[in-house]
């Protein structure tokens, strides 16, 4: 998958998530009284499973799930409560240098996200 396809997919997902977020509004059109943000409809593990691709097997070699998870959480890209922050991935993609991996351009964060997804799915 190339960077443009990833960003288009992330944008579509962000739009879908924002639309589905409207369903959480109370019947009177206001959020719940306690102000808590509801958990995503799809857990982080399922979101990562959707990103898992054997193309990133070589990139994930020698990396650990814990280290990748910590790095991505530190960057604010993933959260166990909110899943993948697609807006954060998009913002980082605007500022991080591009890396060529197997003929496609990725940012370091994108590669780390794909590596984490691959490792969680197949290891």
Secondary structure, 3 states (H helix, E strand, C coil): CCHHHHHHHHHHHHHHHHHHHHCCCCCCCCCCCCCCCCCCCCCHHHHHHHHCCHHHHHHHCCCCHHHHHHHHHHHCCEECCCEECHHHHHHHHHHCCCEEECCEEECHHHHHHHHHHHHHHHC
